[in-house]
Amino acid sequence: MNALDHESCYAILCAHDARFDGRIFVGVSSTGIYCRPVCRAKTPRAENCSFFASAAEAEAKGFRPCLKCRPELAPGEAPVDASARMAQRAALIIEEDERAASSIAYLARLLQVSERQLRRNFEETYNVAPVQYLQTRKLLLAKSLLTDTRLSIADVAFTAGFKSVRRFNELFKQRYRLAPRDFRKGSAGTGERGAPQPVALLRGTDPAQSITVLLCYRPPYQWQTILEFLATRLIDGVESVAEGSYRRTVRMIGAENTVLSGWVQVAPVPTKNALAVTVSTSLLPVLARVLARVRFLFDLNANPAAIDRCLEVMNAHKPGSYVAGTRVPGCFDPFEMTVRAILGQQVTVKAAQTLARRLAQTFGEALATPFAELTHLFPSAAAIAELASSPQPIADQLGPLGITGARARCIGTLAQALQRGDVQLSLAANPLEQMQKLLALPGFGPWTVNYVALRALGWPDAFPHTDYGIKKALEPLTEQQILALSEAWKPWRSYATINLWNSLKPASPRT
């Protein structure tokens, strides 16, 4: 959204239309504050409003974030056109790898494009340079932590990604005209908890301790549907669904290749169109990356209005086959999810769960958590690649778990390809390119590759048309007729796939 029409944007603001939350931001010249279109503060006069495509652009123009609607909670956007998707991939890489923000050459190499093309596409999409984008992301995360947690000012600074408290204080004052400590005193969020007490949670952290932050989405959101999807495919010991929430163990690589482990819990807050994400304090040094993965797992960046316009035609063919607000379940750990898909080939869901549980308990690491059902970290790609490289064949090592030789070799080959960098399973990767690379590996057919693209690569147009569930939902159509019908669902066929699977309930799911 580059050229924002003032009249249309002002109408959206007056209507407080949640469908545009995260897509536009309004800067108010009379106050110097910028807001989300859903803000319930008194609507400013039209002549005092300026509209921006991103929070970073609003801050670049000198506006500071509203304390009431909290722009840092605004959901992201899921563009699908080529240039915007490249910019989105660049933004995701920046969140995962800070070097990418300080070196446009490094970022361009990762994306395999020219520096000029990358810079142009990024600024066309976000209206700011990559380094400004990252700076705003850090500040908004810090603002959220100041509002919602009891972390000390120093811990907020380091958790948000700043290298020094002094630099954090300077930039915060410059952007928001308040010192972090003064901001916290005036924050509405601290009143509910009492005055935040400084705690050194980044040093000698206790895994039982945690913080909770909110991640917002654009309504409608079918929480129960995505929770049921995850519940039928979870890996016991690594994941659980209990008390209406999703929980899992987490391993992340931090600074200087340090390994950080902990847990997360995700629960709905429908009154705020948000998910409450509780994270163990052991993961605070990589909090921004953890939250980014949660956003992807629960598809919080989706724009349901755009998807609805395209897919509501599904109901003309089969009433009830499309439900507004249905999200595509992503994944937290792409390697884990892909291994789970391999184990699910040509076996029942229950059998695949059993195999995945055995793999985690045998080759994963034990982890103490506050939840009795969360006991292990899933083995990393590096650990499995090491098994595959040992003198003993990997089929012999995984065979006692009930995993066939073909599946064991497929898993080992995948792990080695990831370690060499031959294959990338991330949102930063080009999904079409990675799908072709996966097809070249033994054990990967079109169905598995499309499933991985749908859940691990964030490809919105994945469509495993040979899938039994899709054929069942659309019978008596042939595979060729299904493909022809799906042309009208582009570029959202991943969402069509999930809706078709859901329409078969309570039939057994695939993988």
DODOMI-858256 format. One line per 10 residues: number of its first residue (from 1); their letters; for each residue x, y, z of C-alpha. Coordinates in steps of 0.001 Angstrom, whole numbers, plus 524288, in hexadecimal, padded with zeros to 5 digits. Example, Ala and Ser with C-alpha at 12.3 -4.5 7.8 and 13.67 -1.06 7.14 Angstrom:
2
1> AS> 8300C,7EE6C,81E78 | 83566,7FBDC,81BE4;
REM end
This chain:
511
1> MNALDHESCY> 80000,80000,80000 | 80866,80B1B,7FAFC | 7FF45,81617,7F6F2 | 7F537,8172E,801CD | 7E8AB,81E12,7FE1A | 7E601,827EC,808F0 | 7D734,827C2,807A4 | 7D64B,818E8,807BA | 7DFBE,817A5,8130E | 7D84D,821AE,81AF8;
11> AILCAHDARF> 7CBAB,81A23,8188D | 7D277,80DD7,81D8F | 7D6F4,8154D,82998 | 7C94B,81A72,82C6D | 7C3D2,80CAE,82B17 | 7CEB0,806C8,8339F | 7CF07,7FBC7,8299C | 7D702,7F08F,82F56 | 7D942,7EAB8,821CE | 7E30E,7F594,81F4D;
21> DGRIFVGVSS> 7EA0E,7F433,82C44 | 7F891,7F34A,82970 | 7F6CA,7F7BC,81B66 | 7F5CE,80648,81E0D | 7FA12,80F12,82935 | 7F57F,81CFD,82BA3 | 7FE50,827DF,83050 | 7F75A,83327,83714 | 7FE5D,84026,83566 | 7F78D,846A4,840EF;
31> TGIYCRPVCR> 7FCDC,83C9E,84A98 | 808F9,83715,843DA | 803AD,8295E,84635 | 800ED,81E74,83C9C | 7F627,81459,83E61 | 7F00F,80821,838BD | 7E307,809B0,83190 | 7DC76,8021D,83CA5 | 7E066,80C1C,846F0 | 7D4E7,81039,84F70;
41> AKTPRAENCS> 7DA41,81DA4,852A3 | 7D27A,8293D,84DB4 | 7D350,82974,83EE1 | 7DBF0,834C7,83A9B | 7D811,83E9E,8302F | 7DB21,83A46,8225C | 7E45B,845B2,81FDC | 7ECCA,84166,82B60 | 7EE9D,83392,82648 | 7F98B,82DAB,81E3C;
51> FFASAAEAEA> 7F92B,81F60,81A54 | 8046D,815D0,8198F | 80658,807E1,814E8 | 80EAC,803CC,82088 | 811DB,80794,82E7C | 81FE9,809B1,82A44 | 81BB0,813D7,82033 | 8138D,81B05,82A65 | 81F10,81B80,833AE | 82822,81FE0,828D1;
61> KGFRPCLKCR> 81F20,82BA2,8273E | 820B6,82F07,835A4 | 8144B,8293D,83B7C | 814A8,82169,8481C | 80BE3,815AB,84B02 | 7FEAC,816F1,851B5 | 7FE41,81189,85F95 | 7F00B,80D84,85E30 | 7EF88,8058D,85194 | 7FDEE,8018E,85245;
71> PELAPGEAPV> 802A2,800AD,84418 | 80CA0,7F64B,847E3 | 8013C,7ECC9,8491B | 7FC43,7EF0F,83B4E | 7FC24,7E29F,83329 | 804FB,7E1A9,82758 | 8015F,7E0C6,8190A | 80286,7D530,80FE6 | 804DF,7DAA6,80236 | 805E8,7D0DC,7F73A;
81> DASARMAQRA> 80AAF,7D8BE,7EBA5 | 818DE,7D661,7E815 | 81F12,7E32E,7EC5E | 8176D,7E421,7F904 | 81A2E,7D5E1,7FC18 | 828B1,7D853,7FA1F | 827EA,7E3CA,80386 | 82094,7DB66,80D43 | 82AED,7D0D0,80C3D | 83546,7DB41,80E71;
91> ALIIEEDERA> 82E15,7DFE6,81A97 | 82D74,7D1FC,81FD0 | 83C08,7D01A,81D85 | 83EB9,7DCE1,8249A | 8374B,7D7D5,83071 | 83F2A,7CB2A,8305A | 84C6B,7D0D3,82CB9 | 84FF1,7DE97,830EB | 85B9C,7DEDB,827AD | 851DA,7DFD4,81C95;
101> ASSIAYLARL> 84D13,7ED1D,82140 | 85A94,7F316,821FB | 85F43,7ED95,81505 | 85678,7EEBC,80936 | 86098,7E712,80178 | 85FC1,7DBAC,80AFA | 850DC,7DBEB,80A93 | 850B8,7DC78,7FBB9 | 859B9,7D0A2,7FAEE | 8509B,7C8E2,8039F;
111> LQVSERQLRR> 84520,7CC59,7FAE5 | 84CDA,7CA98,7EE53 | 84912,7D7E7,7E8E9 | 85063,7E46F,7E618 | 85232,7EE82,7F0C0 | 84B11,7F89F,7E891 | 83F3D,7EFE3,7E66C | 83E84,7EC12,7F4B8 | 83FAA,7FA0B,7F9A2 | 83545,7FEB9,7F00D;
121> NFEETYNVAP> 82BB1,7F3C4,7F33E | 82D8C,7F516,801E7 | 82B83,803B5,801DE | 81FD8,80287,7F8A5 | 8196A,7F8FB,80212 | 81D25,7FEC0,80F48 | 820D1,80CAD,80B5D | 82D24,80C14,813A7 | 83AB0,8063D,81260 | 83D60,7F8C0,81852;
131> VQYLQTRKLL> 8455E,7FE5B,82393 | 83A40,80794,82733 | 830B7,7FC45,8269C | 838BA,7F43C,8303D | 83A6F,7FFF4,83934 | 82BCD,801EE,83A06 | 8297A,7F371,83C72 | 832EF,7F3D6,847D9 | 82CCA,7FFFA,84DA5 | 81F00,7FAC0,84C86;
141> LAKSLLTDTR> 822E0,7EDDD,852DF | 82963,7F58F,85DD0 | 81D17,7FDB7,85F78 | 814E5,7F16A,8608D | 81E10,7EBBF,86AC6 | 81DDC,7F861,87292 | 80F06,7F846,8726F | 80C2C,7E9E8,874A8 | 8174D,7E472,87CEA | 81F2E,7E6FD,88929;
151> LSIADVAFTA> 82C49,7E5D5,88271 | 83648,7EFDE,88697 | 83989,7FAD9,87D1C | 8469D,7F472,87A47 | 84070,7E74A,87775 | 83658,7EDB4,86EB6 | 84138,7F421,866F1 | 8490F,7E7AA,864EA | 83D12,7DF3A,8626D | 8388F,7E8A5,857DA;
161> GFKSVRRFNE> 845CB,7E761,85133 | 84D11,7F3AD,85548 | 85B91,7F24C,857FD | 85BD0,7FC3D,862FD | 8522C,8024F,86C7C | 85794,80FBD,86951 | 85488,80E60,85AD5 | 846F6,8091F,85E0E | 84404,814A7,86702 | 848D9,81E7B,85CF1;
171> LFKQRYRLAP> 840ED,818D3,851C3 | 834BB,81716,85A12 | 83544,8254F,85E84 | 837D5,829DA,850A0 | 82C51,82268,84AE0 | 82263,822D9,855D2 | 82644,82F1F,85D56 | 8264F,82754,869EE | 830C1,81FF1,87142 | 82D8C,81166,87278;
181> RDFRKGSAGT> 82C22,812C0,8812B | 822E9,81E65,87FCE | 81B3E,81738,87563 | 8195C,80B98,87E6B | 81453,81461,8895E | 809D5,8198B,88054 | 8068A,80C9A,879EC | 7F8CF,8078D,87BC8 | 7FDA4,7F995,87BB2 | 805BD,7FAC2,8881D;
191> GERGAPQPVA> 7FA14,7FEBB,89035 | 7F449,7F135,88F39 | 800AC,7EACB,8943C | 80587,7F526,89D70 | 81267,7FC35,89B9F | 81BB9,7F389,89410 | 826B6,7EE51,89C5E | 83430,7EDFD,895FE | 8388F,7DFE4,894B2 | 844D1,7DA99,88E42;
201> LLRGTDPAQS> 83DD4,7CFF7,886B3 | 84830,7CF01,87C2A | 85247,7CA3E,885E8 | 85084,7BD08,88C64 | 842A8,7BBB9,88764 | 8391F,7B239,88D66 | 831A2,7AAA0,882D7 | 82565,7AB42,88B5D | 82536,7BA08,88A05 | 81E8F,7C028,87E5A;
211> ITVLLCYRPP> 8195A,7CC6A,8781E | 80D0C,7CE2A,87005 | 80B53,7D708,86440 | 8000B,7D8E0,85ACC | 80057,7D656,84C26 | 7F4AD,7DB8B,844A6 | 7EDD0,7D6B0,83877 | 7E38B,7DB8A,82F07 | 7D64B,7D598,83222 | 7CF9C,7CCA8,82FC1;
221> YQWQTILEFL> 7D890,7C21E,83520 | 7D4AB,7B3D5,83656 | 7DCB8,7B0AA,84283 | 7D621,7A3CE,845B6 | 7D81E,79ED8,837DF | 7E6BD,7A145,837A8 | 7E81F,79BE7,8457E | 7E142,78F4C,8417B | 7EA11,78E2C,83594 | 7F62E,78F2B,83E0F;
231> ATRLIDGVES> 7F09D,78624,8487E | 7EECB,77AEB,83ED8 | 7FCC7,77C29,839DD | 804A7,77FAD,845FB | 810C5,77864,84A88 | 80EBA,7736B,8585A | 81922,7785F,86199 | 81C72,783BA,85891 | 80EFA,789C2,856C6 | 801F3,7897F,85DC5;
241> VAEGSYRRTV> 7F464,78F3F,85CEC | 7EE25,79117,86A3C | 7E485,79A6D,87094 | 7E1A0,7A0EA,8639C | 7EFE4,7A483,8614C | 7FB75,79F98,8596E | 8086D,79CAD,86004 | 8159B,79826,85B1D | 823F5,7970F,85E54 | 82D57,7A004,8572C;
251> RMIGAENTVL> 83BA2,79FC2,85347 | 841C5,7ABDA,84D23 | 84F92,7AFC6,8496C | 85376,7BC9D,84FB4 | 85F3C,7C584,84EDB | 86C5F,7BEF1,84CC4 | 86548,7B226,849AF | 8606C,7B060,8578D | 85528,7A6B2,858A9 | 84949,7ABEA,85FF2;
261> SGWVQVAPVP> 83E00,7A325,863D2 | 830F3,7A551,86A65 | 8227D,7A4FD,86797 | 81735,7AD13,86269 | 808A9,7ACEE,864BA | 7FEA5,7B355,85BB1 | 7F0A3,7B648,85FA4 | 7E5E0,7BE90,85979 | 7E16A,7CBF8,85E2E | 7D5BB,7CDCC,8550F;
271> TKNALAVTVS> 7D141,7DA85,85B56 | 7DDE4,7E0B7,85692 | 7DF0B,7D948,849A4 | 7EBD3,7D415,84EDD | 7F33F,7C83C,8538B | 7FA0D,7C893,860B2 | 807A8,7C2D1,85F1B | 80E4C,7BE91,86B9B | 81CE2,7BC35,86A12 | 82678,7B697,873E6;
281> TSLLPVLARV> 8307C,7C0BC,877C9 | 83B65,7B7BA,87358 | 83782,7BBB6,8657E | 837C8,7CA72,867A4 | 84481,7CC80,86012 | 83D79,7C769,853E9 | 82FD2,7CC61,8572B | 82DD1,7D3C1,84A62 | 830B4,7C771,84297 | 82802,7BF16,84B47;
291> LARVRFLFDL> 81CAF,7C881,8493A | 81F10,7C8AF,83A92 | 81E0E,7B9E1,83A51 | 8118A,7BA26,84242 | 80BD7,7C3E7,8389A | 80EF8,7BA7C,82D9C | 80A23,7AE66,834CD | 7FCE6,7B4A9,83706 | 7FC98,7BC4D,82A35 | 7FA8A,7C95B,830FD;
301> NANPAAIDRC> 7FF1E,7D13F,82547 | 7F40E,7CC96,81C92 | 7EA8B,7D63E,816A1 | 7DD6F,7CF17,8177F | 7D626,7D951,80F99 | 7DEA0,7D703,80395 | 7DDDF,7C840,80540 | 7CF16,7C8A9,80709 | 7CD1C,7D031,7FA6B | 7D44E,7C59D,7F2FD;
311> LEVMNAHKPG> 7CFAD,7B935,7F9A7 | 7C177,7BBAB,7FCDE | 7BE85,7B615,7EF52 | 7C204,7A8BF,7F4FF | 7B4C6,7A873,7FB86 | 7AE11,7A97A,7EE60 | 7B3E3,79C47,7EAC0 | 7B239,7960F,7F827 | 7AAB9,79D96,802AA | 7B24D,79EB6,80F51;
321> SYVAGTRVPG> 7BF63,79B47,80953 | 7C4D3,7A8D6,80C4C | 7C42C,7AF24,819BB | 7C86B,7BD4D,81B24 | 7D3C4,7BF4F,82469 | 7D9BF,7B1D5,82264 | 7E888,7B293,8238F | 7F34E,7AA08,81DFF | 7FAA7,7A3A1,82943 | 80919,7A63F,82768;
331> CFDPFEMTVR> 813A2,7A075,82FF3 | 81D2B,7A4A3,83A74 | 8285A,79BBD,83653 | 828B0,798EE,82798 | 831B1,78D15,828F6 | 82921,7871F,83380 | 81CD9,78918,82B5D | 82317,7836D,81F1C | 827D7,77762,82662 | 81A21,775D9,82BCC;
341> AILGQQVTVK> 814DC,77668,81DD7 | 81E92,76C01,81954 | 81AB7,76320,82489 | 80C79,764F9,820C7 | 80E0F,7600B,812F2 | 80505,7547D,8105E | 801FA,75212,81EC7 | 7F71D,75679,827DF | 7F7FC,76319,82F8E | 7F8DD,75B63,83C45;
351> AAQTLARRLA> 80412,75328,83713 | 80B67,75F5C,8329D | 809AB,76573,84008 | 80F2E,75952,84680 | 81B2A,7594B,83DB5 | 81D91,767DA,83FE1 | 81C61,76638,84E9A | 8263E,75B14,84E93 | 82FA9,7630B,84648 | 82EBD,76EA8,84F8D;
361> QTFGEALATP> 83074,76685,85BCD | 83BCE,75EA0,85655 | 843C9,768FC,84F55 | 83E62,775BF,854BD | 8429E,77C4D,86155 | 83B18,77B6E,86E18 | 835FD,7888F,872EA | 82FD6,78C58,87FE2 | 82395,794B5,87E38 | 8181F,798A1,886DF;
371> FAELTHLFPS> 80F8A,78FA4,87EAB | 8100F,7810D,88141 | 80CE8,77DC8,87317 | 81863,785B7,86D98 | 824B8,77DD9,86FE6 | 82D94,77E58,863F3 | 8334A,786D6,85946 | 83206,7812C,84BBD | 83F4C,77D21,8461B | 84591,787AA,83DD4;
381> AAAIAELASS> 84955,78646,82FA5 | 85790,786A6,83401 | 8557B,77B2F,83D43 | 84EC4,772E9,832E1 | 858FB,77693,828A7 | 86365,771B8,8320F | 85C37,764CA,83337 | 85B6A,763E8,82471 | 86A07,76661,82343 | 86E0C,75C0E,82D16;
391> PQPIADQLGP> 87367,74EC4,828C7 | 866F7,747FE,82D1C | 85C2D,74982,822DA | 8515E,7529A,82757 | 84760,7484A,823B2 | 84D45,73F73,82E1D | 84CD8,74A5A,8382D | 83EC5,74E61,835AD | 839DC,740CB,8324F | 837CC,73C85,84081;
401> LGITGARARC> 82E2B,747DE,841D3 | 825A1,741FE,83745 | 82A28,74B59,82CA8 | 82C0B,744AA,81F87 | 83933,74509,818BF | 8340C,74DB5,80DD7 | 82E60,75798,81771 | 83ADB,7576E,81F98 | 84363,75A1D,813C1 | 83A1D,764DF,80F4F;
411> IGTLAQALQR> 83B04,76B87,81C97 | 849D0,76A2E,81CD5 | 84B51,76F97,80F1A | 842A6,77B2E,81266 | 84A84,77E46,81EAA | 85758,77DCF,8172F | 851E9,78666,80C3F | 84D9B,7907B,81645 | 85AE1,79041,81CF4 | 861E5,79245,81004;
421> GDVQLSLAAN> 858A1,79D2B,80C3F | 8540F,795EA,8002E | 84600,79723,804F0 | 84000,7A22D,80CE4 | 833A1,7A066,814C6 | 83045,7AE2C,818D1 | 8276B,7B988,81562 | 83335,7C076,80FB2 | 834FC,7B5F0,80564 | 82F07,7B621,7F7D7;
431> PLEQMQKLLA> 8242A,7ABF8,7F954 | 82371,7A7D4,7EB15 | 83220,7A602,7EA72 | 8327B,79E3D,7F71E | 8272C,795A9,7F2AD | 82F1F,79193,7E6D9 | 83AE4,78EA2,7EF73 | 832A7,78652,7F88A | 82D12,77EB8,7ED06 | 83B02,77AFE,7E957;
441> LPGFGPWTVN> 83D30,77482,7F694 | 839C8,76622,7F845 | 82CC7,763F5,7FF0A | 826AF,77104,7FB56 | 81B1B,77066,7F225 | 811F6,77B42,7ED96 | 808A3,7797F,7F90D | 81332,77AAF,80379 | 81995,78627,7FCAA | 80CBA,78D97,7FBCB;
451> YVALRALGWP> 809D7,78ABF,80A0C | 81736,78FE3,80E03 | 8153D,79BFA,80594 | 80811,79E4C,80BF9 | 80C9B,79CE4,81A11 | 81B49,79FA9,81A46 | 81DE2,7A8E7,80EED | 811FB,7B1A1,8108F | 80DEB,7AFD7,80261 | 7FFA4,7B487,8018E;
461> DAFPHTDYGI> 7FD23,7AD7B,7F4B6 | 80155,79F8C,7F7F6 | 7F74E,795B4,7F318 | 7F967,786EC,7F45F | 7EEAA,783A4,7EAA7 | 7F17B,774FE,7EB71 | 7EE80,774D8,7FA05 | 7E418,76B11,7FE01 | 7DD0F,774FA,80695 | 7DC35,77F13,7FBB9;
471> KKALEPLTEQ> 7D721,774FB,7F231 | 7CD58,7704A,7FC4D | 7C88C,77E1F,7FEF9 | 7C6F3,780EF,7F06B | 7C237,773BB,7EB89 | 7BE83,76FBF,7E14C | 7C816,77905,7DAA0 | 7D452,7733F,7D482 | 7E1EB,7783E,7D7E0 | 7E243,78035,7CB5A;
481> QILALSEAWK> 7D4F0,785FB,7CE30 | 7D94A,7895D,7DC02 | 7E52F,7906D,7D6A2 | 7DCB9,797E0,7CD01 | 7D32E,79BB0,7D7C3 | 7DE4B,7A044,7E080 | 7E2B1,7AA52,7D679 | 7D82A,7B354,7DBD2 | 7DDF2,7B20E,7E986 | 7EB7B,7B73A,7E63F;
491> PWRSYATINL> 7F381,7BC86,7ECF7 | 7ED34,7B749,7F970 | 7EC8C,7A8B4,7F6BD | 7F35D,7A566,8038C | 7E784,7AB29,80A5F | 7DE90,7A3BB,80139 | 7E5B8,7972D,804CD | 7E3DF,79936,8136C | 7D58E,79C74,81173 | 7D35A,7903D,80957;
501> WNSLKPASPR> 7D9E2,787BF,813A8 | 7D1CB,78E2C,81E48 | 7C556,78BBA,8169C | 7C76E,77D14,8183A | 7C6A8,77D07,8270A | 7C5FC,773F2,82E30 | 7CD21,76C13,823C7 | 7DB4C,768BF,826DC | 7E52A,77345,822C4 | 7F12D,7713B,81A5B;
511> T> 7FE5D,77325,820E0;
REM end
